Structure formats: structure tokens, C-alpha cells
Amino acid sequence: MTLTREIRPGVFWVGALDWDRRLFDALIPMPQGTSYNSYLIRGSDKTALVDAVDETMAETLLENLQSLSVRSIDYIIAQHAEQDHSGGLKKLLEAYPDAKVLGSARCLDLLVEFDLIQRDKALEAKDGEKISLGGKSLEFISAPWVHWPDTIFTYLPEDHILFTCDFLGSHLAGSSLFASDEALLYASAKSYYAEIMMPFRSAVKRHLARIESLAMDIIAPSHGPVHNRPRFILDAYGEWASDEVKNEVVLAYVSMHGSTRIMADYFVDALISRGVQVKRFDLTDYDVGDLAESLVDAATLVIGTPTILGGAHPLALYAATLANALRPKTRYASIIGSFGWGGKMLEQITESLPGLKVQFLDPVLAKGRPKEADFLALDRLAEEIAGLHQKLV
Ligand code: FEO
């Protein structure tokens, strides 16, 4: 069975839906699967393909192209070298040996290194360069660091379509070509942004500003639904990448014998009663994508951990390491937890967060079960956070 959809006359979605994939990079959960979008553009003289698919779906792409009677491809635009968009290149080039592969210099180098293309197939697509397909043209826009250094966008001015590869995408397999359920899309795109784009927030802002002046009826990313209401995803990205943070605390905690859990329970109520929103994650049972998404705009991160083997619990260290890698715009951080006879838990957590530009607030540590003084200290921390958050608005 093949599946192709016409987006505009002569412009087709020819990619692959991966309904069953549940993990990306052996890290990122994909509860809704994903898609590897590939786009065929037919001009009167030449034919181009934007992005190949994951290697596992190369046959699907080829069958889709055959179903449209594509006998030759002149240009394959490799907007990004990561294998979920380039893994199909080898089989594609076997089927269409005359095609040239266009990409940024960095992308082409990577594709050669990954043994996906031979150097003699490569043509550099420089920023601002244009190629004509006859009645349709493609203009290349350099867009590094969303999320690799090699990315380009491709603009089709005659149809007002911008192809953006990972940027503005989502891990969402669905039957609608265009984004139909915007609530679902918003949540999916936000966790995708958190996991992939957030560490490169300044590049995101730069590229958003650059494409703002383009006439865009359609934004066609290489994962998830195609946007026929570009403003929706552009505004969402604008909000996530802005410097604004929300009156929210992300509390990521783990408890062994219940002391840290008692503190977490008390602390959550102390925050809520002071008007602070809380997203609470028990680190023994949580979704990495949800935690990442919650970090996009929360003003404060609090890690809760007991002391084990002389230091922080490994699950708490993992959460701190993940938060550090994602580099959210969080302003404040703190630690709550318990200990029996001491240890280096505080230093370990603090030293795991060097990438966050945060002000550390005094931690609250209980010896054994939390007591009156510990609850008062949690009240003080909640009061301090509420006060700091009030100054955000
Ligand atoms: Fe969807 Fe960076 O690959």
C-alpha cells in the first residue's frame, strides 16, 4: 500500500508514518509515534525531493514515488543529515542514480562521513541560493543549530511553502496531512521543542525572526502534521523561545523511605496555597517528555532527593543532568530532601546544573523524618518562591 497526498498542485507529501515507534535517540518518548516527511516538487523542467526518510522506511518512500510515476529526480534536498531524514538516501540514490544531493557544506560532509552519499553526488546549497525547477523554484535558507549545525530551510515562493525539517515539527503520526487537532499538536510540538530545540533557544529566536518576513501559507516540517495555519506554530515557538517564564515550579523528586515524599507533599501544598502552580514528578514513574515539556516555561526547578550511598539518588541526578542538557530558561532552583548521616547530595545536584543560569535558593534538608523546623523551612522556601514569582509579572 502506498500513501501520497497533494499539498498544492505539483507538491506532494511522499513520506512515511511510523505509528509504532516509541523512542527516539533511545531517550525521547513518542507516545503518538512520528512521521518522516518527505516532499516531492515537480516543476515543468525538473523534479526535486525534500528530505529522505529514516532508513527503516526507505522502501515506503520509494514505493510512494513509484506510485506517482516518478522516473527521475534531479535534486534531493538534504536539509539536515540526521539519519531519520537521510537514512533513506542510499536506496534513493540507487533508484535515482542521476540525482544530485543538495545541502549545506556541513550537512554534505556529514552525509559522506555517515557513508550515505558519495562526494561526487554533493552540491552545496548556500544561504540565499535559488534553483529553478521550471515554474517553481527553491530558495535555501541557512538555519544552523536547530538542532544540528547543518540545517537549512527550503522556501518555495511560488506556493508560499516553507520546508523546515526538524524546526516547527512534532513527533506525531496521524491520518490528517494538515494539523487538525491543535490542542494535541500544541502538546506534542511543545515536548518536541523541549527535547530538541530548547538548548538552542537563541538560534530558534534568530531563525523565527528571519522567516517572519516570508509569505507563508504552509509550513512543512519533516516530522508531524503540515501547518496550513502557520501562525499557530510560529506563535507557539515565539512564546516558548521568549525570555518570559511562568509562575510555575517543577518539582522532580524521588523518595526511598517516605521522608522526601512527606516533604514533597507538604511543599506542593505550601506552594499552591501561595498561588504558585506546580508540576510534580515522581522520578520512579514519569515520562521524560512530560518533564522536558514542563521545563519550557517554568520559573523554578526544585529537585527532591534522599541521600543514598553518600550522595543524591541516581534518579535525581539523572533528572538534574537532563535539565542541564535541555538548558531551559528557568530562573530559580532549589533542593529539598532528607539524609541520615550526611553526604554530598547538595553538591552533586548543584554541580549537575552548570548549564542553567539560575539563582539557587537555600535548600531544605531534613535529618530523617521531617520535623516542625523542616516544615517551617519548606514554608519559607515556598514563600520566597512565591515572592520571586510575583515579581515576574
Ligand atoms: Fe528529525 Fe534532527 O532529526
Residues whose N, C-alpha, C, O or C-beta is under 5 A from the ligand:
A	BS01	FEO	E82 D84 D166
